[in-house]
Amino acid sequence: MRLQKLLAAAGLGSRRTVESWIREGRVTVGGRIARLGDRAGPADEVRLDGERVALEHGAPRQAAVEPEAAPPAASTVEPTHELLLYHKPLGELTTRSDPQGRPTVFDHLPPPRHGRWIVIGRLDVNTSGLLLFTTDGDLAHRLMHPSAEVEREYRVRLRGSPDSETLRRLRRGVRLEDGPARFDRIVACEEASTGGSHSWFRVVLHEGRNREVRRLWAALGFEVSRLARVRYGTVVLPTSLRPGAWRRASSGELQRLVGTLERNPRG
């Protein structure tokens, strides 16, 4: 089976999304970087961002989203679809299962009323904060699609204190190995003025490339020692939601999130 179809059937995302991961070199099969058109089966060792993907045996299930020429415009959300907010703690993998038995973000989620949970975006094992889950594969695809330009906001602790020229360069853009990238906004947190060997910032960007926040700071010589996502689009991580806990989004939260796509017709 073609690799993108196999991964989509495993519930990782739409075929279009999986194809973009393959083009970016984020997927490996048997230890080598995969290419579009490669084939694989449930017995193959397939990894995404270095984490092994649990592939189901037997006939593949329908992918969350059918391939299409372009992401569709958003309008309304079916009333049966759900949105879940989850506070991911450090040490959990953003995958359905792990052959090594490590904890995953799916371990503590409630059963959905209909369908199954699809994660919107990813956080690496050393990043905590807000993860969104939905039972609407089409919505998940649109929210993750680069053309939607949905904002992601992170709280960052750095080793050292960058000067104003460093911050200016990060806003203007730097070149990473997978192309130019930049922060839309960088705001120093109150903790940044307390001195010491660390500094705190809130940063905003509108794409979800692999470890992009860490790589942007590293490109100018700064190590991120703590990273947490505090907002995805219009959804803010509730201060009352402890690590490892979840809550269902209200209908208003869901509609406001969909509204971010309506304001950007490309998404």
Secondary structure, 3 states (H helix, E strand, C coil): CEHHHHHHHCCCCCHHHHHHHHHCCCEEECCEECCCCCECCCCCCEEECCEECCCCCCCCCCCCCCCCCCCCCCCCCCCCCCEEEEEECCCCECCCCCCCCCCECCCCCCCCCCCCCEEECCCCCCCEEEEEEECCHHHHHHHHCHHHCCCEEEEEEEECCCCHHHHHHHHHCEEECCEEECCCEEEECHHHHHCCCEEEEEEEECCCCCCHHHHHHHHCCCCEEEEEEEEECCEECCCCCCCCCEEECCHHHHHHHHHHHHCCCCC
